[in-house]
Amino acid sequence: MRSTVTLVAASFVVLFFGDCTAQLKSDAVKAKNNSSSKGTTCYTRLEGEEGFLESPDYPSDYPSNQDCNYDIVRTSPSVCGIRLYIEDLNIPGSLAKGGDVCMNDYISVESCVPEGGARFCGNDSGISHHYNFQPGATAIRLLFHSDSSGSGRGFRIKYKMVEDCSSYFYDIQPSGIPPLVGSATCFTRISEPSGTINTPYHPKNYPENLDCVYQFVRTNPNLCGVRMKTIKFDLQSAMDTPFGGACSDFFHMPSCGFLCGKMEFSWFARYQPGATSLEFHFHSDESVGLTGFLISFEQVYNC
């Protein structure tokens, strides 16, 4: 019998906002056009070290059938990520079966997988999230989508550039692979158009105390992402804590959410604008490992 564990969010911090009248160094360039029978597209480019992004017509209800991109531009090479402070969120929307993915209307971080860790709807104001820039990326793109099922006030989100991402697995040092420590590190550089990735020694149990990095290289700027699908996925199950499930062994895209336990997934991991690669990380603790994972992949041109 297959069991699925709940996604463990990458970051969750309760904030209390005071005076929001301070002058912010932000330069937003907006374009709202390209109407079609399928809806309206809009684009906002945010170039300051900090600033705000808002849904169309905020604080009035946003229109139906919108697809809006927000590019938060990396201001310098020393910037490693962004912090999003959700000051106001009012996006009615249903959740997919399982309760962790917003359907209908939502705002999402386009490059993050699994989607449950990076789609927002409902009324969860007053929280913050951190997201890393991929290697070489010039921006992080957020997407706001609305369908024809209803509307709400939308969102107002403050962003701020971050130069210390050490708490969010930004610069992971691959470990040695027992018993080959000293002669092999757990780092896989992937430039092939398709294939598989796996935990060390799969289908045998993976060793303890591992940190493995899987780096997908964007060999052509027209590549837009990597399609991935589980063939086998069996890590230690999440532990129960007062704050929800916590993964001790896990697989993740840094800053986007953790996966563990037995599960199946099929997702599309997008490159951020300008990115030269994207990375996944596998970690095992000191406990005895399981059989791990075997995941198929395909580099994709048409997104």
C-alpha positions as CSV (number, residue, x, y, z in Angstrom):
1,M,0.0,0.0,0.0
2,R,1.5,3.4,-1.0
3,S,1.5,6.2,1.5
4,T,2.1,9.9,0.8
5,V,3.5,12.2,3.4
6,T,2.6,15.9,3.7
7,L,4.9,18.4,2.1
8,V,7.0,20.2,4.7
9,A,7.2,23.9,3.8
10,A,10.6,25.4,3.3
11,S,10.0,28.4,5.6
12,F,7.2,29.8,7.7
13,V,7.6,32.8,10.0
14,V,4.9,34.8,11.6
15,L,5.5,38.5,11.3
16,F,3.8,41.6,12.8
17,F,3.8,44.7,10.6
18,G,4.0,48.2,12.0
19,D,4.5,51.4,10.0
20,C,4.6,50.6,6.3
21,T,4.9,54.3,5.2
22,A,8.7,54.2,4.7
23,Q,10.1,55.2,1.4
24,L,11.2,52.1,-0.6
25,K,13.8,52.0,-3.3
26,S,11.7,50.2,-6.0
27,D,11.3,50.7,-9.7
28,A,8.4,48.8,-11.2
29,V,7.8,48.7,-15.0
30,K,4.3,47.5,-15.8
31,A,2.6,46.3,-19.0
32,K,-1.0,45.2,-19.2
33,N,-2.2,44.1,-22.6
34,N,-2.3,41.1,-24.9
35,S,-6.0,40.3,-24.3
36,S,-7.3,37.2,-25.9
37,S,-10.3,34.9,-25.6
38,K,-8.4,32.9,-23.0
39,G,-7.8,35.8,-20.7
40,T,-5.5,38.7,-20.2
41,T,-1.7,38.6,-19.6
42,C,0.2,41.3,-17.7
43,Y,3.8,41.8,-16.7
44,T,5.6,43.7,-13.9
45,R,9.4,44.1,-13.6
46,L,10.6,45.0,-10.1
47,E,14.2,46.3,-10.1
48,G,14.7,47.7,-6.6
49,E,16.4,46.2,-3.6
50,E,13.0,46.1,-1.9
51,G,9.4,46.9,-3.0
52,F,5.9,45.6,-3.4
53,L,4.0,43.5,-5.9
54,E,0.2,43.7,-6.0
55,S,-2.6,41.9,-7.9
56,P,-4.3,43.8,-10.7
57,D,-6.6,46.6,-9.4
58,Y,-5.6,46.0,-5.8
59,P,-7.2,46.7,-3.3
60,S,-10.3,46.3,-5.4
61,D,-11.2,42.8,-6.5
62,Y,-8.9,41.5,-9.3
63,P,-10.4,40.6,-12.7
64,S,-11.2,37.1,-13.8
65,N,-9.0,35.2,-16.3
66,Q,-5.7,36.8,-15.6
67,D,-2.2,35.5,-16.1
68,C,0.3,38.0,-14.7
69,N,4.1,37.6,-14.4
70,Y,6.2,39.5,-11.8
71,D,9.9,39.4,-12.4
72,I,11.9,40.4,-9.2
73,V,15.3,41.3,-10.7
74,R,18.5,40.3,-8.9
75,T,20.3,43.6,-8.1
76,S,23.8,42.2,-7.7
77,P,25.8,38.9,-7.8
78,S,26.1,39.1,-4.0
79,V,22.3,38.6,-3.7
80,C,21.4,35.0,-3.2
81,G,17.6,35.1,-2.7
82,I,14.5,37.1,-1.8
83,R,12.3,37.3,1.2
84,L,8.6,37.7,0.5
85,Y,6.4,39.2,3.3
86,I,2.7,38.6,2.6
87,E,1.1,41.7,4.0
88,D,-2.3,41.0,2.6
89,L,-3.7,37.9,0.9
90,N,-7.3,37.4,-0.1
91,I,-7.5,34.9,-2.9
92,P,-10.5,32.6,-2.8
93,G,-9.6,29.2,-4.2
94,S,-10.1,25.5,-3.7
95,L,-7.3,23.1,-2.8
96,A,-6.5,19.9,-4.8
97,K,-7.2,16.6,-3.2
98,G,-4.8,16.2,-0.4
99,G,-5.2,19.9,0.6
100,D,-1.8,21.3,-0.2
101,V,-2.0,22.8,-3.8
102,C,-4.1,25.8,-4.6
103,M,-6.3,25.4,-7.8
104,N,-8.5,28.1,-9.4
105,D,-6.9,31.3,-8.3
106,Y,-3.3,31.6,-6.8
107,I,0.0,33.3,-6.8
108,S,3.0,31.0,-7.2
109,V,6.8,31.0,-7.5
110,E,7.1,29.6,-11.0
111,S,10.5,27.9,-10.6
112,C,9.6,25.9,-7.4
113,V,8.6,22.3,-7.2
114,P,6.7,20.7,-5.6
115,E,3.9,23.2,-6.3
116,G,2.4,22.8,-2.8
117,G,5.4,24.6,-1.3
118,A,5.1,27.6,-3.6
119,R,1.4,28.3,-4.4
120,F,-0.6,30.7,-2.2
121,C,-4.3,31.3,-1.9
122,G,-6.8,31.9,0.9
123,N,-6.2,34.4,3.7
124,D,-2.7,33.7,5.0
125,S,-1.6,37.2,5.6
126,G,1.3,38.0,8.0
127,I,3.7,35.2,7.0
128,S,7.1,35.3,5.1
129,H,8.8,33.0,2.7
130,H,12.4,32.8,1.4
131,Y,13.4,31.7,-2.2
132,N,16.9,31.2,-3.6
133,F,18.1,32.4,-7.0
134,Q,19.3,29.6,-9.2
135,P,22.9,29.8,-10.4
136,G,23.3,32.6,-12.9
137,A,19.6,33.7,-12.6
138,T,18.8,37.3,-13.3
139,A,15.3,37.2,-11.7
140,I,12.8,35.2,-9.8
141,R,9.4,35.0,-11.5
142,L,6.1,34.9,-9.7
143,L,2.9,34.1,-11.5
144,F,-0.6,35.2,-10.6
145,H,-3.5,33.2,-12.1
146,S,-7.2,33.7,-11.9
147,D,-10.0,31.8,-13.6
148,S,-13.7,32.6,-14.1
149,S,-14.9,31.0,-10.8
150,G,-14.7,34.0,-8.6
151,S,-12.6,36.9,-7.3
152,G,-11.2,38.5,-4.2
153,R,-9.1,41.5,-3.0
154,G,-6.0,39.8,-4.2
155,F,-2.6,40.4,-2.6
156,R,0.0,42.9,-1.6
157,I,3.5,41.4,-1.0
158,K,6.6,43.1,0.1
159,Y,9.9,41.7,-1.3
160,K,13.5,42.3,-0.1
161,M,16.8,41.1,-1.5
162,V,18.8,38.7,0.7
163,E,22.6,38.3,0.8
164,D,22.8,35.5,3.4
165,C,21.1,32.3,2.3
166,S,23.1,29.9,4.5
167,S,20.0,28.7,6.3
168,Y,18.3,27.8,3.0
169,F,20.7,25.3,1.5
170,Y,22.1,27.8,-0.9
171,D,25.7,26.5,-1.2
172,I,25.5,22.8,-0.4
173,Q,28.8,21.0,0.0
174,P,28.5,17.4,-1.4
175,S,29.7,14.7,1.0
176,G,31.8,11.7,0.3
177,I,30.1,8.4,-0.5
178,P,30.9,5.6,2.0
179,P,32.9,3.5,1.7
180,L,34.5,5.7,-1.1
181,V,35.1,8.8,1.0
182,G,38.1,10.6,-0.3
183,S,37.8,9.3,-3.9
184,A,34.2,10.2,-4.8
185,T,31.8,13.0,-3.8
186,C,28.0,12.8,-4.1
187,F,27.7,15.3,-6.9
188,T,26.1,14.6,-10.3
189,R,26.3,17.2,-13.1
190,I,23.7,16.5,-15.7
191,S,23.9,17.8,-19.2
192,E,22.2,14.9,-21.0
193,P,18.8,15.6,-22.6
194,S,17.2,12.7,-20.8
195,G,17.9,9.9,-18.4
196,T,17.6,9.1,-14.7
197,I,19.0,10.2,-11.3
198,N,19.2,8.0,-8.2
199,T,20.4,7.8,-4.7
200,P,23.9,6.1,-4.2
201,Y,23.7,2.3,-4.5
202,H,20.0,2.2,-5.5
203,P,18.2,-0.2,-5.4
204,K,20.2,-1.1,-2.3
205,N,19.9,1.1,0.7
206,Y,21.6,4.5,0.6
207,P,24.3,5.3,3.2
208,E,23.7,7.5,6.2
209,N,25.0,11.1,6.6
210,L,24.9,11.9,2.9
211,D,24.5,15.3,1.1
212,C,24.1,14.8,-2.6
213,V,23.7,17.5,-5.2
214,Y,22.1,16.9,-8.6
215,Q,22.9,19.8,-11.0
216,F,20.9,20.1,-14.2
217,V,22.9,22.2,-16.7
218,R,21.1,24.5,-19.1
219,T,23.1,23.7,-22.2
220,N,21.0,25.9,-24.4
221,P,19.3,29.2,-23.4
222,N,16.1,28.0,-25.1
223,L,15.8,25.1,-22.6
224,C,13.0,26.2,-20.2
225,G,13.0,23.4,-17.6
226,V,13.2,19.7,-16.6
227,R,10.3,17.3,-16.6
228,M,10.8,14.7,-13.8
229,K,8.8,11.6,-12.8
230,T,9.3,9.1,-10.1
231,I,10.1,5.5,-10.9
232,K,10.8,4.6,-7.3
233,F,10.8,6.9,-4.2
234,D,11.3,5.4,-0.7
235,L,12.9,7.6,2.0
236,Q,12.3,7.6,5.8
237,S,8.9,8.8,6.7
238,A,8.3,12.2,8.2
239,M,8.4,12.5,12.0
240,D,5.5,14.0,13.9
241,T,6.2,17.2,15.6
242,P,4.1,19.9,17.3
243,F,4.5,22.0,14.1
244,G,3.6,19.1,11.7
245,G,5.7,16.6,9.8
246,A,9.5,16.9,9.7
247,C,11.7,15.0,7.2
248,S,15.0,13.6,8.5
249,D,16.0,12.1,5.1
250,F,14.7,14.3,2.3
251,F,14.8,15.3,-1.4
252,H,14.2,18.9,-2.4
253,M,14.9,21.9,-4.6
254,P,16.5,24.2,-2.0
255,S,14.1,26.8,-0.5
256,C,11.1,25.2,-2.2
257,G,9.9,22.4,0.1
258,F,11.0,18.9,1.3
259,L,9.8,15.4,0.2
260,C,10.2,12.2,2.2
261,G,8.4,8.9,2.8
262,K,7.0,6.7,0.0
263,M,5.4,8.7,-2.8
264,E,4.9,9.3,-6.5
265,F,5.2,12.6,-8.4
266,S,5.4,14.0,-11.8
267,W,6.4,17.7,-12.1
268,F,8.1,20.3,-14.3
269,A,11.0,22.2,-12.7
270,R,11.5,25.6,-14.5
271,Y,14.7,27.5,-15.0
272,Q,14.6,31.0,-13.6
273,P,15.2,33.8,-16.1
274,G,18.9,33.8,-17.1
275,A,19.7,30.7,-15.0
276,T,22.6,28.5,-16.1
277,S,21.5,25.5,-14.0
278,L,19.1,24.3,-11.4
279,E,19.8,22.0,-8.5
280,F,18.2,19.4,-6.3
281,H,19.6,18.1,-2.9
282,F,19.3,14.8,-1.2
283,H,20.1,14.4,2.5
284,S,20.2,11.4,4.8
285,D,20.8,11.5,8.6
286,E,22.6,9.0,10.8
287,S,19.8,6.4,10.8
288,V,19.8,3.4,8.5
289,G,18.8,4.3,5.0
290,L,16.1,2.8,2.7
291,T,16.2,2.0,-1.0
292,G,16.0,5.7,-2.0
293,F,14.8,6.9,-5.3
294,L,15.1,6.5,-9.1
295,I,13.7,9.5,-11.0
296,S,13.5,9.9,-14.8
297,F,14.1,13.3,-16.3
298,E,13.9,15.1,-19.7
299,Q,15.2,18.6,-20.5
300,V,12.4,20.5,-22.2
301,Y,12.4,23.3,-24.8
302,N,8.6,23.9,-25.1
303,C,7.0,25.0,-21.8
